[in-house]
């Protein structure tokens, strides 16, 4: 997969522009079509069954790309689009006793294919037409907003997440099928999307889009808000239901029913998209004052056998894809484990406040693979990490497939306090006296409980599929409640080595399994 043009810099995100950083969001310039901003969100009865039937019927027809906005909006410069802001006083439900408010994004710039939005109340949907009155244009930009109903570029929901007097952003839907959320006290970081199709494929990735949204009006005091979305692409349509519950960690329960147009063998459920630039395991060629830069530092998996597996992320020189075969996974996700500001030293980005994204299947997902894609990047502005579940069985046209899962944005999934978790991975030259291909690998483990560690050091087993492992040493770590494991890897000319480390304690403390793909550039 070749990274395509990205939508914005992370600096823009930090300054609250409201734009959505979408990984590999393709800039597809389509032949101009008449704009029809009200194709799906018709007024009338609405339920999840209504949307499922809509997706089923849409799948029977060839894919038709959404109409594009007028050229004067599609050709806006970055600063011009940034100047278009939603007026907070126009927020949906702002004048009502509601725990949630909604704002919309203006179409234009890279967001050339507008989406439709409707409000659902008492089982009835009502189209929400575009109005220029919802938006202002900050000077010195001069942008003429249209009078006709051209639709929107997406939406965001607000709630008093951190302070009862402040309406914080809770979740954003904008760009293809991308969305992002966060927990209390956190800053936006990684993203999710509705479906991954042909990620890493030589023929190029396919990007399904959410064509329309239906938002159920929340009742006073409601602890959840529900959003429905219609997904569409060349290969598949889908009906999605998002139940969003804010909190210290925000939970989003997703029900998805998919209708393939073609046989699909290369697709991924619950894809997460993040950024990893460099860290203690991957600093070759880095000229940066900060110790590390990333939105996530590892992929955590809890497989069908209940084992917790930690895979540190890296920024490779060439595209890397890793597949972890499993049956009935309990969960997986992209995790920001390092939470100390001193580990980042970034007063602007505050990477220590980025949320984790944990995927928990609701129901048995059967056989498949957790797939991790790592794409080369030379900057923190690019989201270059993708993780998703790839089912073993294909999806066939003319049939429907339903999946349910929970996304938790915020804290890392709870582990037993006595479990030895991987706290850090560090890699460097093994022989400091002279140049050598051998690499020194350090893996730190720590427990969260206060119980004393066994007097006997744990046993360590390290494996590699290429090269040779030597000088394996384990010792107590005086700075943490745990151990430091060190070993050397001699690649013996191999360009890549799959490493696996298991720790067995005499007191039977459970420990995460550590896995890593070493490449010759790292």
C-alpha positions as CSV (number, residue, x, y, z in Angstrom):
1,X,0.0,0.0,0.0
2,X,1.3,3.4,-0.9
3,X,0.5,6.3,1.5
4,X,-1.7,8.9,-0.2
5,X,-1.9,12.6,0.4
6,X,-2.9,13.3,4.0
7,X,-5.5,15.9,5.0
8,X,-3.7,18.1,7.5
9,X,-0.8,18.4,9.9
10,X,-1.1,17.4,13.5
11,X,-0.2,20.9,14.5
12,X,-3.6,21.9,13.0
13,X,-5.3,19.3,15.1
14,X,-3.7,20.6,18.3
15,X,-5.0,24.1,17.6
16,X,-8.6,22.9,17.5
17,X,-9.3,23.4,13.8
18,X,-11.9,20.6,13.9
19,X,-10.5,19.0,10.8
20,X,-10.1,15.2,10.8
21,X,-6.8,13.6,10.3
22,X,-7.6,10.6,8.0
23,X,-5.1,8.0,7.2
24,X,-4.6,7.5,3.5
25,X,-7.8,9.3,2.8
26,X,-7.7,9.2,-1.0
27,X,-8.0,12.4,-3.0
28,X,-10.2,11.0,-5.7
29,X,-11.2,13.6,-8.3
30,X,-14.4,12.4,-9.9
31,X,-16.3,13.7,-12.9
32,X,-18.6,16.4,-11.8
33,X,-22.1,15.1,-11.0
34,X,-25.3,17.0,-10.0
35,X,-25.3,17.5,-6.3
36,X,-28.2,15.7,-4.6
37,X,-27.9,16.4,-0.9
38,X,-31.0,14.4,0.1
39,X,-30.9,11.0,-1.5
40,X,-31.1,8.9,1.7
41,X,-32.3,11.0,4.7
42,X,-35.9,11.2,3.7
43,X,-38.5,12.3,6.2
44,X,-40.6,9.6,7.7
45,X,-40.4,6.4,9.9
46,X,-36.9,5.3,10.8
47,X,-35.4,2.4,12.7
48,X,-32.4,0.2,12.5
49,X,-34.4,-2.1,10.2
50,X,-35.0,0.9,7.9
51,X,-31.3,1.4,7.5
52,X,-30.5,-2.3,7.1
53,X,-33.1,-2.5,4.3
54,X,-31.7,0.6,2.7
55,X,-28.2,-0.9,2.7
56,X,-29.5,-4.2,1.3
57,X,-31.2,-2.5,-1.6
58,X,-28.2,-0.2,-2.3
59,X,-26.0,-3.3,-2.6
60,X,-28.1,-4.6,-5.4
61,X,-27.0,-1.7,-7.6
62,X,-23.6,-0.8,-9.0
63,X,-21.6,1.6,-6.8
64,X,-22.3,5.3,-7.7
65,X,-19.9,7.8,-6.1
66,X,-21.4,10.6,-4.1
67,X,-21.8,13.9,-5.9
68,X,-19.2,16.5,-5.3
69,X,-19.5,20.0,-4.0
70,X,-19.3,23.0,-6.4
71,X,-15.8,23.8,-7.6
72,X,-15.6,27.0,-5.6
73,X,-15.7,24.9,-2.4
74,X,-13.7,22.0,-3.6
75,X,-10.9,24.3,-4.8
76,X,-10.6,26.1,-1.4
77,X,-7.1,26.6,0.0
78,X,-6.2,25.1,3.4
79,X,-6.4,28.5,5.2
80,X,-9.7,29.3,3.5
81,X,-11.3,26.1,4.6
82,X,-9.9,26.6,8.1
83,X,-11.6,29.9,8.3
84,X,-15.1,28.4,8.0
85,X,-16.3,27.7,11.5
86,X,-19.6,26.4,12.9
87,X,-21.4,29.0,15.1
88,X,-21.7,27.4,18.6
89,X,-25.0,29.1,19.2
90,X,-26.4,27.2,16.3
91,X,-25.6,23.8,17.8
92,X,-28.4,21.3,17.5
93,X,-30.2,21.0,20.9
94,X,-28.3,24.0,22.3
95,X,-31.6,25.6,23.3
96,X,-33.0,22.4,24.9
97,X,-32.4,20.4,28.1
98,X,-30.1,17.9,26.5
99,X,-26.8,16.4,27.7
100,X,-25.5,16.5,24.1
101,X,-25.1,19.0,21.4
102,X,-24.2,18.5,17.7
103,X,-22.3,20.6,15.3
104,X,-21.6,20.0,11.6
105,X,-18.6,20.4,9.3
106,X,-18.8,22.5,6.2
107,X,-18.0,20.6,2.9
108,X,-15.1,21.7,0.7
109,X,-11.3,21.5,0.5
110,X,-10.5,17.8,0.6
111,X,-14.1,17.0,1.8
112,X,-15.6,17.1,-1.7
113,X,-18.3,14.5,-1.2
114,X,-20.9,15.8,1.3
115,X,-22.9,13.6,3.6
116,X,-26.5,13.8,4.6
117,X,-27.7,14.2,8.1
118,X,-31.1,13.6,9.7
119,X,-32.5,13.8,13.3
120,X,-34.6,11.0,14.6
121,X,-37.2,11.6,17.3
122,X,-39.9,9.2,18.4
123,X,-39.1,6.9,15.5
124,X,-39.4,9.6,12.9
125,X,-36.5,11.0,10.8
126,X,-36.3,14.6,9.6
127,X,-33.6,15.7,7.2
128,X,-31.3,18.4,8.5
129,X,-30.8,20.8,5.6
130,X,-27.6,22.7,5.1
131,X,-27.8,26.4,6.0
132,X,-25.1,29.0,5.5
133,X,-26.4,30.6,8.8
134,X,-24.8,27.8,10.7
135,X,-21.3,29.0,9.7
136,X,-19.1,32.0,9.9
137,X,-16.0,32.9,7.9
138,X,-13.0,34.3,9.9
139,X,-11.3,37.2,8.2
140,X,-9.2,37.8,6.3
141,X,-10.5,34.8,4.3
142,X,-13.2,35.6,1.8
143,X,-15.4,32.6,1.2
144,X,-18.9,32.8,-0.2
145,X,-21.1,30.2,1.4
146,X,-23.8,28.8,-0.9
147,X,-27.6,29.2,-0.4
148,X,-28.7,25.7,-1.5
149,X,-28.7,22.5,0.5
150,X,-25.3,21.0,-0.3
151,X,-25.0,18.7,2.7
152,X,-22.2,18.6,5.2
153,X,-18.7,17.1,5.6
154,X,-19.5,15.4,8.8
155,X,-20.5,16.0,12.4
156,X,-19.3,16.1,16.0
157,X,-21.1,15.6,19.3
158,X,-20.3,17.6,22.4
159,X,-21.0,16.9,26.1
160,X,-19.7,18.3,29.4
161,X,-17.1,15.5,29.5
162,X,-14.5,17.2,31.8
163,X,-16.3,20.2,33.3
164,X,-20.1,20.7,33.8
165,X,-19.8,24.2,32.3
166,X,-17.8,23.3,29.2
167,X,-19.2,21.5,26.1
168,X,-16.2,19.3,25.1
169,X,-15.9,17.4,21.9
170,X,-16.8,13.7,22.5
171,X,-16.8,12.1,19.0
172,X,-16.2,13.3,15.4
173,X,-17.3,11.6,12.2
174,X,-15.5,13.2,9.2
175,X,-13.7,11.9,6.1
176,X,-14.6,8.5,4.4
177,X,-15.7,6.2,7.3
178,X,-13.3,7.7,9.8
179,X,-14.3,8.7,13.4
180,X,-12.5,9.4,16.6
181,X,-13.3,9.8,20.3
182,X,-11.6,10.2,23.6
183,X,-12.0,9.7,27.4
184,X,-12.0,12.2,30.2
185,X,-8.9,14.3,30.5
186,X,-7.5,13.2,27.1
187,X,-6.7,14.7,23.8
188,X,-7.6,13.4,20.4
189,X,-5.1,10.9,18.9
190,X,-5.7,7.8,17.0
191,X,-8.8,7.2,14.8
192,X,-11.1,4.3,13.9
193,X,-13.1,3.7,10.7
194,X,-16.1,1.6,9.7
195,X,-14.3,-0.9,7.6
196,X,-10.9,-1.6,6.0
197,X,-10.9,-2.9,2.5
198,X,-7.7,-4.1,0.6
199,X,-5.4,-2.5,3.1
200,X,-1.8,-3.2,1.9
201,X,-3.1,-4.5,-1.4
202,X,-0.8,-3.9,-4.5
203,X,-3.9,-2.8,-6.4
204,X,-4.6,-0.1,-3.9
205,X,-6.8,0.4,-0.9
206,X,-10.5,0.9,-1.1
207,X,-12.0,3.5,1.2
208,X,-15.7,3.0,2.1
209,X,-17.5,6.2,3.0
210,X,-20.4,7.0,5.4
211,X,-22.9,8.5,3.0
212,X,-25.5,9.5,5.5
213,X,-26.1,9.8,9.3
214,X,-29.2,9.6,11.5
215,X,-28.7,10.9,15.0
216,X,-31.3,9.9,17.6
217,X,-32.3,12.9,19.7
218,X,-31.1,12.2,23.3
219,X,-33.5,12.5,26.2
220,X,-32.8,14.8,29.1
221,X,-30.2,13.1,31.4
222,X,-29.4,10.4,28.9
223,X,-26.0,8.7,29.5
224,X,-25.7,7.6,25.8
225,X,-26.3,9.0,22.4
226,X,-27.1,6.9,19.3
227,X,-25.8,7.5,15.7
228,X,-26.7,5.5,12.7
229,X,-24.7,5.6,9.5
230,X,-25.0,4.2,5.9
231,X,-21.7,2.8,4.5
232,X,-21.0,2.5,0.8
233,X,-18.1,1.6,-1.5
234,X,-17.3,-0.3,-4.7
235,X,-17.3,-3.6,-2.8
236,X,-19.8,-3.4,0.0
237,X,-22.6,-1.5,1.7
238,X,-23.4,-1.5,5.4
239,X,-25.8,-0.3,8.1
240,X,-24.0,0.9,11.3
241,X,-25.4,1.7,14.7
242,X,-23.1,3.5,17.2
243,X,-24.1,3.7,20.9
244,X,-21.8,6.3,22.5
245,X,-21.3,6.4,26.3
246,X,-19.0,9.1,27.6
247,X,-16.8,8.7,30.7
248,X,-13.3,8.3,32.0
249,X,-13.1,5.9,29.1
250,X,-15.7,6.5,26.4
251,X,-17.4,3.4,25.1
252,X,-18.8,3.0,21.6
253,X,-20.9,-0.1,20.9
254,X,-21.1,-0.8,17.2
255,X,-23.6,-3.0,15.4
256,X,-22.7,-3.5,11.7
257,X,-24.6,-5.3,9.0
258,X,-22.7,-5.7,5.8
259,X,-23.9,-6.5,2.2
260,X,-21.1,-7.3,-0.2
261,X,-21.5,-6.4,-3.9
262,X,-18.6,-8.7,-4.7
263,X,-16.9,-11.6,-3.0
264,X,-14.6,-10.1,-0.4
265,X,-11.5,-11.9,0.9
266,X,-9.4,-8.9,1.9
267,X,-11.2,-6.8,4.5
268,X,-10.8,-5.8,8.1
269,X,-13.2,-5.3,11.0
270,X,-12.9,-2.6,13.6
271,X,-9.8,-1.0,12.0
272,X,-7.8,1.5,14.2
273,X,-5.4,4.0,12.7
274,X,-2.6,5.6,14.6
275,X,0.8,7.3,14.3
276,X,4.2,6.0,15.3
277,X,7.3,8.0,14.4
278,X,10.0,6.9,16.8
279,X,10.7,5.6,20.3
280,X,13.4,3.9,22.4
281,X,13.2,0.8,20.2
282,X,13.4,2.7,16.9
283,X,15.6,5.8,16.8
284,X,18.0,5.2,13.9
285,X,18.3,8.3,11.8
286,X,16.2,10.4,14.2
287,X,17.3,14.0,14.8
288,X,14.8,15.3,17.3
289,X,15.1,16.8,20.8
290,X,12.2,14.6,22.0
291,X,12.8,11.1,23.4
292,X,9.8,9.7,21.5
293,X,6.9,10.7,19.3
294,X,3.8,8.6,18.8
295,X,0.1,8.4,19.4
296,X,0.4,4.6,20.2
297,X,3.4,2.6,21.1
298,X,2.1,-0.9,20.9
299,X,-0.5,-3.4,19.7
300,X,-2.0,-5.3,22.6
301,X,-3.9,-8.6,22.0
302,X,-5.9,-10.9,24.2
303,X,-6.3,-14.0,22.2
304,X,-8.9,-16.8,22.4
305,X,-6.8,-18.6,25.0
306,X,-6.7,-15.6,27.3
307,X,-3.0,-14.8,26.7
308,X,-2.0,-11.1,26.6
309,X,0.5,-10.4,23.8
310,X,2.4,-7.1,23.5
311,X,3.8,-6.1,20.2
312,X,5.8,-2.8,20.2
313,X,5.3,-0.6,17.1
314,X,8.0,0.6,14.8
315,X,8.5,2.9,11.8
316,X,10.0,0.7,9.1
317,X,11.9,1.6,6.0
318,X,9.5,-0.5,3.9
319,X,5.9,-1.4,4.4
320,X,5.5,-4.2,6.9
321,X,2.4,-6.4,7.6
322,X,2.2,-8.8,10.5
323,X,-0.6,-11.3,11.0
324,X,-1.5,-12.9,14.4
325,X,-3.6,-16.0,13.8
326,X,-6.3,-16.6,16.4
327,X,-9.8,-18.0,17.0
328,X,-12.4,-16.2,19.0
329,X,-10.3,-13.2,20.0
330,X,-11.1,-11.6,23.3
331,X,-9.8,-8.2,22.3
332,X,-7.1,-6.2,20.6
333,X,-6.1,-2.6,20.2
334,X,-3.6,0.2,19.7
335,X,-2.3,1.3,23.0
336,X,-0.3,4.4,24.3
337,X,1.3,2.7,27.3
338,X,3.8,5.3,28.2
339,X,2.0,8.0,30.2
340,X,4.8,10.1,31.6
341,X,5.3,13.6,30.1
342,X,9.0,13.3,30.6
343,X,9.1,10.4,28.1
344,X,7.9,12.8,25.4
345,X,8.9,16.3,26.5
346,X,6.4,17.9,24.1
347,X,4.5,20.9,25.6
348,X,2.3,21.2,22.5
349,X,1.3,17.7,21.5
350,X,1.1,16.1,25.0
351,X,1.3,12.6,23.5
352,X,1.0,11.2,27.1
353,X,-2.7,12.2,26.9
354,X,-3.6,10.4,23.8
355,X,-6.4,7.7,24.2
356,X,-6.0,4.0,23.8
357,X,-8.4,2.2,21.4
358,X,-9.4,-1.2,22.6
359,X,-11.6,-3.5,20.5
360,X,-13.8,-6.1,22.3
361,X,-15.8,-8.4,20.1
362,X,-19.4,-8.9,21.2
363,X,-20.1,-12.5,20.2
364,X,-17.8,-15.1,18.6
365,X,-15.8,-13.8,15.7
366,X,-14.5,-17.3,14.9
367,X,-11.2,-17.9,13.1
368,X,-9.1,-15.1,11.6
369,X,-6.1,-12.8,12.2
370,X,-5.2,-9.6,13.9
371,X,-3.4,-7.7,11.1
372,X,-0.9,-5.0,11.9
373,X,0.3,-2.7,9.1
374,X,3.3,-0.4,9.6
375,X,4.0,2.1,6.9
376,X,7.2,4.2,6.6
377,X,7.0,7.8,7.6
378,X,9.5,10.6,8.1
379,X,7.1,12.9,10.1
380,X,4.6,12.8,12.9
381,X,1.9,14.4,10.6
382,X,1.2,11.0,9.0
383,X,-0.9,8.3,10.5
384,X,1.1,5.2,9.5
385,X,-0.2,2.4,11.7
386,X,-3.3,0.3,11.0
387,X,-4.7,-2.7,13.0
388,X,-7.8,-4.7,12.4
389,X,-9.4,-8.2,12.5
390,X,-9.4,-10.1,9.3
391,X,-11.9,-13.0,9.3
392,X,-10.8,-16.2,7.7
393,X,-14.1,-16.7,5.9
394,X,-14.8,-14.5,2.9
395,X,-18.0,-12.4,2.5
396,X,-20.1,-13.3,-0.6
397,X,-22.5,-11.1,-2.6
398,X,-26.2,-11.6,-2.1
399,X,-25.7,-12.4,1.6
400,X,-25.6,-10.3,4.8
401,X,-23.0,-10.4,7.6
402,X,-23.5,-9.0,11.1
403,X,-20.8,-8.1,13.5
404,X,-20.9,-6.4,16.9
405,X,-18.1,-5.0,19.0
406,X,-17.2,-2.4,21.6
407,X,-14.6,0.3,21.2
408,X,-13.2,1.7,24.4
409,X,-11.4,5.1,24.0
410,X,-9.3,6.0,27.0
411,X,-7.7,3.7,29.6
412,X,-5.9,0.5,28.7
413,X,-8.0,-2.7,29.3
414,X,-7.7,-3.9,32.9
415,X,-5.1,-6.6,33.6
416,X,-4.7,-8.5,36.9
417,X,-2.6,-6.3,39.2
418,X,-0.1,-9.1,39.7
419,X,0.5,-9.5,36.0
420,X,3.9,-8.6,34.7
421,X,3.3,-6.1,31.9
422,X,5.8,-5.0,29.3
423,X,6.8,-1.5,30.4
424,X,9.4,-0.6,27.8
425,X,11.3,-2.0,24.8
426,X,14.7,-0.6,24.0
427,X,17.1,-1.6,21.1
428,X,20.6,-0.5,20.4
429,X,24.1,-1.6,19.3
430,X,25.3,-4.7,21.2
431,X,29.0,-4.0,21.0
432,X,29.8,-0.4,21.7
433,X,33.6,-0.9,21.1
434,X,33.2,-1.5,17.4
435,X,30.6,-1.6,14.6
436,X,28.7,-4.8,14.7
437,X,25.4,-6.1,13.2
438,X,24.5,-7.6,16.6
439,X,21.7,-5.7,18.4
440,X,21.1,-5.5,22.2
441,X,17.4,-5.8,23.1
442,X,16.1,-4.7,26.5
443,X,12.5,-5.6,27.7
444,X,11.3,-4.3,31.0
445,X,8.4,-6.0,32.9
446,X,6.5,-4.6,35.9
447,X,3.5,-5.5,38.0
448,X,1.0,-3.1,39.5
449,X,0.4,-4.8,42.8
450,X,2.4,-4.4,46.1
451,X,3.1,-8.0,46.7
452,X,6.7,-9.0,46.9
453,X,8.3,-10.6,43.9
454,X,9.6,-14.2,44.1
455,X,13.1,-14.6,45.5
456,X,13.8,-16.8,42.5
457,X,14.3,-15.0,39.2
458,X,11.9,-15.9,36.4
459,X,12.9,-18.1,33.6
460,X,13.2,-16.5,30.2
461,X,12.8,-18.1,26.8
462,X,13.6,-16.1,23.6
463,X,13.0,-17.3,20.1
464,X,13.8,-16.0,16.6
465,X,13.1,-17.4,13.2
466,X,16.3,-15.9,11.8
467,X,19.7,-15.3,13.2
468,X,20.9,-16.3,16.7
469,X,20.0,-15.3,20.2
470,X,22.7,-15.1,22.9
471,X,23.6,-13.6,26.3
472,X,20.0,-13.8,27.7
473,X,20.0,-12.2,31.2
474,X,17.2,-11.4,33.6
475,X,17.6,-9.3,36.7
476,X,15.5,-7.3,39.1
477,X,14.8,-3.8,38.1
478,X,15.3,-1.4,41.0
479,X,13.3,1.4,39.5
480,X,10.1,-0.6,38.9
481,X,8.3,-3.5,40.6
482,X,9.6,-6.0,38.1
483,X,12.5,-7.2,36.0
484,X,14.7,-6.3,33.1
485,X,15.4,-8.9,30.4
486,X,18.4,-8.4,28.1
487,X,19.5,-10.4,25.1
488,X,21.5,-10.1,21.9
489,X,20.4,-10.8,18.4
490,X,22.9,-11.7,15.7
491,X,20.9,-11.5,12.5
492,X,23.6,-13.4,10.6
493,X,22.8,-11.6,7.4
494,X,19.0,-11.8,7.7
495,X,17.1,-8.7,6.8
496,X,14.3,-9.5,9.3
497,X,13.8,-11.6,12.4
498,X,10.6,-12.4,14.3
499,X,11.3,-12.4,18.0
500,X,9.3,-13.8,20.8
501,X,9.9,-13.7,24.6
502,X,8.1,-15.5,27.3
503,X,8.7,-15.0,31.0
504,X,7.8,-17.8,33.6
505,X,7.9,-16.8,37.2
506,X,8.5,-19.2,40.1
507,X,5.5,-17.7,42.0
508,X,3.3,-18.3,38.9
509,X,2.7,-14.6,38.2
510,X,1.2,-14.2,34.8
511,X,3.2,-12.3,32.3
512,X,2.5,-10.8,28.9
513,X,4.1,-12.4,25.8
514,X,6.4,-10.0,24.0
515,X,6.7,-10.3,20.2
516,X,8.6,-8.0,17.9
517,X,9.7,-7.8,14.2
518,X,13.3,-6.7,14.0
519,X,14.4,-5.3,10.6
520,X,17.9,-4.5,9.5
521,X,17.1,-0.8,9.4
522,X,16.0,-0.9,13.1
